[in-house]
């Protein structure tokens, strides 16, 4: 039930994209879109024998809009161009490429006086180590990052979150909570998506410690945030799944059923009818009905039908 700081919806995880800093115009960024993307001309402008054409992606799929919003919020706006490509490589699981890129970046930045950007690079290297389950190594990089980032910089909240997550992964729950609380000190500046993820991280640690009531309270806070942003239904569904698992642990099958039903409703609106996650969710709802003594043969048969279709 552990929630990373950055989450992409299930159906977007395999979409390739990157922001490239190796471009001809040094003051611009380049975003490479997947093959098959379509655009309309938004406007044109001629200036000093150059023609500037503004393009707007056009696609009826809401998931593509959500992907673009996510890139804008979590990569293009948060990090300088020198660091964002490394962060994307880590996110995409290209760890060896990311490590080589970050090492070169750190080597170059050591010759400059820009402590903030080298702090970003240290944090990304720490995040890379965490992804490789080298938590002690990650913590040393995060501490270096904190030394470079001033207390009034919102990016410190992200570093605190990463440190808390590393300690949580080591099951040092009290220390993890300390760092999550340091991140929460920036609550007024954190965007809603990240704040919801922070609440989910609190919930995960409370669950580790056996404090299920506190864990559920944090999940409800995250749900309130997701509920105010209808476009982010996938994160909404993941929070409901975490909540359902906790209700199952508390042997409250009725509330677990309600949470799983919410997930099912979201999936029915967002994924194809033969999607394997639908089969899984139908089976889970049917299982809870069975535990409650009201076996739903219709749901179980739908699950079996989905599995049959996926195997065909």
C-alpha positions as CSV (number, residue, x, y, z in Angstrom):
1,X,0.0,0.0,0.0
2,X,3.0,2.2,-0.3
3,X,2.5,5.3,-2.5
4,X,5.3,6.9,-4.4
5,X,5.5,10.6,-4.7
6,X,4.9,10.4,-8.4
7,X,2.2,8.3,-9.8
8,X,0.9,7.8,-13.3
9,X,-2.4,6.1,-14.2
10,X,-2.3,2.4,-15.0
11,X,-3.0,2.8,-18.7
12,X,-0.3,5.5,-19.1
13,X,2.6,3.6,-17.6
14,X,3.9,2.3,-20.9
15,X,3.6,5.6,-22.9
16,X,7.0,6.9,-24.0
17,X,7.8,10.5,-23.7
18,X,10.8,12.7,-22.7
19,X,11.9,16.2,-22.4
20,X,15.2,16.8,-24.2
21,X,17.7,19.5,-23.3
22,X,20.0,18.7,-26.3
23,X,18.2,21.0,-28.7
24,X,19.4,23.7,-31.2
25,X,17.7,26.5,-29.4
26,X,19.3,26.6,-26.0
27,X,16.4,28.6,-24.4
28,X,13.8,26.1,-25.4
29,X,12.8,22.6,-24.3
30,X,11.8,19.8,-26.6
31,X,9.2,17.2,-25.8
32,X,9.1,14.1,-27.9
33,X,5.6,12.6,-28.3
34,X,4.6,9.0,-29.2
35,X,4.3,8.1,-32.9
36,X,0.6,8.6,-33.9
37,X,0.1,11.9,-32.0
38,X,-1.9,14.4,-34.0
39,X,-1.9,18.2,-33.7
40,X,-3.7,21.3,-35.0
41,X,-2.1,24.6,-35.8
42,X,-3.0,27.0,-32.9
43,X,-1.3,30.1,-34.3
44,X,1.6,31.2,-36.5
45,X,4.0,34.2,-36.2
46,X,6.8,35.4,-38.5
47,X,9.7,37.1,-36.8
48,X,13.2,37.9,-38.3
49,X,12.7,35.4,-41.2
50,X,11.6,32.7,-38.7
51,X,8.2,31.3,-38.6
52,X,6.9,30.2,-35.2
53,X,4.1,27.7,-35.3
54,X,2.2,26.8,-32.1
55,X,0.7,23.4,-32.2
56,X,-1.9,21.9,-29.9
57,X,-2.3,18.2,-29.4
58,X,-5.7,16.9,-30.5
59,X,-7.0,13.6,-29.3
60,X,-10.5,12.7,-28.0
61,X,-8.9,10.5,-25.4
62,X,-9.0,12.1,-21.9
63,X,-6.1,10.0,-20.8
64,X,-3.8,11.8,-23.2
65,X,-4.8,15.1,-21.8
66,X,-4.1,13.8,-18.3
67,X,-0.7,12.6,-19.4
68,X,0.2,16.0,-20.8
69,X,-1.0,17.7,-17.7
70,X,1.1,15.3,-15.6
71,X,4.2,16.0,-17.6
72,X,3.7,19.7,-17.4
73,X,3.1,19.7,-13.6
74,X,5.5,17.1,-12.4
75,X,8.5,17.5,-14.9
76,X,8.4,20.6,-17.0
77,X,7.4,23.0,-14.1
78,X,9.2,21.3,-11.2
79,X,12.7,20.8,-12.4
80,X,15.2,22.9,-14.4
81,X,15.9,21.6,-17.9
82,X,19.3,20.2,-16.9
83,X,17.7,17.8,-14.4
84,X,14.3,16.9,-15.7
85,X,15.6,14.4,-18.3
86,X,17.4,12.4,-15.7
87,X,14.3,12.3,-13.5
88,X,12.3,11.0,-16.5
89,X,14.8,8.3,-17.1
90,X,14.5,7.1,-13.5
91,X,10.7,7.1,-13.8
92,X,10.9,5.1,-17.0
93,X,13.1,2.5,-15.3
94,X,16.2,3.3,-17.5
95,X,18.4,3.2,-14.4
96,X,21.8,2.6,-16.1
97,X,21.2,5.5,-18.6
98,X,20.0,7.7,-15.7
99,X,23.0,6.9,-13.6
100,X,25.4,7.8,-16.4
101,X,23.6,11.0,-17.2
102,X,23.4,12.1,-13.6
103,X,27.1,11.4,-13.0
104,X,28.0,13.5,-16.0
105,X,25.6,16.2,-14.8
106,X,27.1,16.3,-11.3
107,X,30.6,16.4,-12.6
108,X,29.7,19.4,-14.8
109,X,27.8,21.2,-12.0
110,X,30.7,20.8,-9.5
111,X,32.6,23.3,-11.7
112,X,29.8,25.9,-11.3
113,X,28.3,27.8,-8.4
114,X,24.7,26.7,-9.0
115,X,24.1,24.7,-5.7
116,X,20.4,24.5,-6.3
117,X,20.7,22.5,-9.6
118,X,23.3,20.2,-8.2
119,X,21.0,19.6,-5.2
120,X,18.3,18.5,-7.7
121,X,20.9,16.1,-9.2
122,X,21.8,14.7,-5.8
123,X,18.1,14.1,-5.0
124,X,17.6,12.3,-8.4
125,X,20.6,10.1,-7.7
126,X,19.1,9.3,-4.3
127,X,15.8,8.4,-5.9
128,X,17.6,6.1,-8.3
129,X,19.3,4.3,-5.4
130,X,16.0,3.9,-3.7
131,X,14.5,2.3,-6.8
132,X,17.4,-0.1,-6.7
133,X,16.7,-0.9,-3.1
134,X,20.0,0.7,-2.0
135,X,18.4,2.7,0.8
136,X,21.5,3.6,2.8
137,X,23.2,4.9,-0.3
138,X,20.0,6.8,-1.2
139,X,19.9,8.5,2.2
140,X,23.5,9.8,1.8
141,X,22.5,11.4,-1.5
142,X,19.4,12.9,-0.1
143,X,21.4,14.5,2.8
144,X,23.8,16.0,0.2
145,X,20.7,17.4,-1.6
146,X,19.4,19.1,1.5
147,X,22.7,20.8,2.0
148,X,22.3,22.5,-1.4
149,X,18.6,23.5,-1.2
150,X,17.5,26.4,0.9
151,X,14.7,25.9,3.6
152,X,12.4,28.2,1.7
153,X,12.6,26.2,-1.5
154,X,9.5,24.0,-2.0
155,X,11.8,21.2,-3.5
156,X,12.9,20.4,0.1
157,X,9.4,18.9,0.6
158,X,10.1,16.4,-2.2
159,X,13.5,15.6,-0.7
160,X,11.9,15.1,2.8
161,X,9.3,12.8,1.2
162,X,12.0,10.8,-0.5
163,X,13.9,10.4,2.8
164,X,10.7,9.4,4.6
165,X,10.0,6.8,1.9
166,X,13.5,5.3,2.2
167,X,13.1,5.0,5.9
168,X,9.6,3.5,5.5
169,X,11.1,0.9,3.1
170,X,13.6,0.0,5.8
171,X,10.6,-0.3,8.3
172,X,12.0,2.6,10.4
173,X,8.5,3.9,10.7
174,X,9.0,6.6,13.4
175,X,11.9,8.2,11.4
176,X,9.8,8.0,8.3
177,X,7.0,9.9,10.0
178,X,9.4,12.6,11.2
179,X,10.4,13.3,7.6
180,X,6.9,13.1,6.2
181,X,5.9,15.7,8.9
182,X,8.8,17.9,7.7
183,X,7.4,17.6,4.1
184,X,3.9,18.5,5.5
185,X,5.3,21.8,6.8
186,X,5.1,22.9,3.1
187,X,1.4,21.9,2.9
188,X,0.3,25.3,1.7
189,X,2.8,25.2,-1.2
190,X,2.5,21.6,-2.2
191,X,0.2,20.9,-5.2
192,X,-2.9,18.9,-4.5
193,X,-1.6,15.8,-6.3
194,X,1.5,15.6,-4.2
195,X,-0.3,16.4,-1.0
196,X,-2.6,13.4,-1.6
197,X,0.4,11.2,-2.2
198,X,1.9,12.5,1.0
199,X,-1.3,11.6,3.0
200,X,-1.1,8.1,1.4
201,X,2.5,7.8,2.5
202,X,1.4,8.7,6.1
203,X,-1.3,6.1,5.8
204,X,1.2,3.4,4.7
205,X,3.4,4.0,7.7
206,X,0.5,4.0,10.1
207,X,-0.6,0.7,8.6
208,X,2.9,-0.7,9.1
209,X,2.6,0.3,12.8
210,X,-0.8,-1.3,13.1
211,X,-2.6,2.0,13.5
212,X,-5.4,1.2,11.0
213,X,-7.7,4.0,12.2
214,X,-5.0,6.6,11.7
215,X,-4.2,5.0,8.3
216,X,-7.8,5.3,7.2
217,X,-8.0,8.9,8.3
218,X,-5.1,9.8,6.1
219,X,-6.6,7.9,3.2
220,X,-9.9,9.8,3.6
221,X,-7.9,13.1,3.4
222,X,-6.4,11.8,0.2
223,X,-9.8,10.9,-1.1
224,X,-11.1,14.4,-0.4
225,X,-8.4,15.8,-2.6
226,X,-8.9,13.3,-5.4
227,X,-12.7,14.0,-5.2
228,X,-12.1,17.6,-6.0
229,X,-10.1,16.7,-9.1
230,X,-12.4,14.4,-11.2
231,X,-9.8,14.1,-14.0
232,X,-7.5,12.1,-11.7
233,X,-9.7,9.1,-11.4
234,X,-6.9,6.5,-11.5
235,X,-5.2,7.8,-8.3
236,X,-8.7,7.9,-6.8
237,X,-9.1,4.2,-7.6
238,X,-5.7,3.3,-6.1
239,X,-6.7,5.1,-2.9
240,X,-9.9,3.2,-2.7
241,X,-8.0,-0.1,-3.1
242,X,-5.7,0.8,-0.2
243,X,-8.8,1.6,1.8
244,X,-10.5,-1.6,1.0
245,X,-7.4,-3.6,2.0
246,X,-7.4,-1.9,5.4
247,X,-11.1,-2.5,5.9
248,X,-10.5,-6.2,5.1
249,X,-7.7,-6.2,7.7
250,X,-10.2,-4.8,10.2
251,X,-12.7,-7.5,9.2
252,X,-15.2,-4.8,8.1
253,X,-16.3,-6.5,5.0
254,X,-19.2,-4.2,4.2
255,X,-16.9,-1.1,4.0
256,X,-14.3,-3.1,2.1
257,X,-17.1,-4.0,-0.4
258,X,-18.1,-0.3,-0.8
259,X,-14.5,0.6,-1.5
260,X,-14.0,-2.1,-4.1
261,X,-17.3,-1.2,-5.7
262,X,-16.0,2.4,-6.1
263,X,-12.9,1.0,-7.8
264,X,-15.1,-1.1,-10.1
265,X,-17.2,1.9,-11.0
266,X,-14.2,3.9,-11.9
267,X,-12.7,1.1,-14.0
268,X,-16.0,0.6,-15.9
269,X,-15.8,4.2,-17.0
270,X,-12.1,4.3,-17.9
271,X,-10.9,0.9,-19.3
272,X,-12.1,-1.4,-22.0
273,X,-14.6,-4.1,-21.1
274,X,-12.1,-6.9,-21.6
275,X,-9.4,-5.3,-19.4
276,X,-7.8,-7.8,-17.0
277,X,-8.2,-5.4,-14.0
278,X,-11.9,-5.5,-14.5
279,X,-11.8,-9.3,-14.1
280,X,-9.7,-8.9,-11.0
281,X,-12.1,-6.4,-9.5
282,X,-15.2,-8.4,-10.3
283,X,-13.6,-11.4,-8.6
284,X,-12.7,-9.3,-5.6
285,X,-16.2,-7.9,-5.2
286,X,-17.6,-11.4,-5.6
287,X,-15.2,-12.7,-2.9
288,X,-16.3,-10.1,-0.4
289,X,-20.0,-10.8,-1.2
290,X,-19.2,-14.4,-0.4
291,X,-17.6,-13.5,2.9
292,X,-20.7,-11.5,3.8
293,X,-22.8,-14.5,3.1
294,X,-24.4,-13.1,-0.1
295,X,-22.6,-14.8,-2.9
296,X,-22.9,-12.8,-6.1
297,X,-22.8,-15.4,-8.9
298,X,-23.3,-12.8,-11.5
299,X,-20.1,-11.0,-10.5
300,X,-18.2,-14.3,-10.3
301,X,-19.4,-15.3,-13.7
302,X,-18.4,-11.9,-15.2
303,X,-14.9,-12.4,-13.7
304,X,-14.7,-15.9,-15.3
305,X,-15.9,-14.5,-18.6
306,X,-13.3,-11.8,-18.6
307,X,-10.5,-14.3,-17.8
308,X,-11.8,-16.5,-20.7
309,X,-11.7,-13.6,-23.1
310,X,-8.2,-12.6,-22.1
311,X,-6.9,-16.1,-22.6
312,X,-8.6,-16.4,-26.0
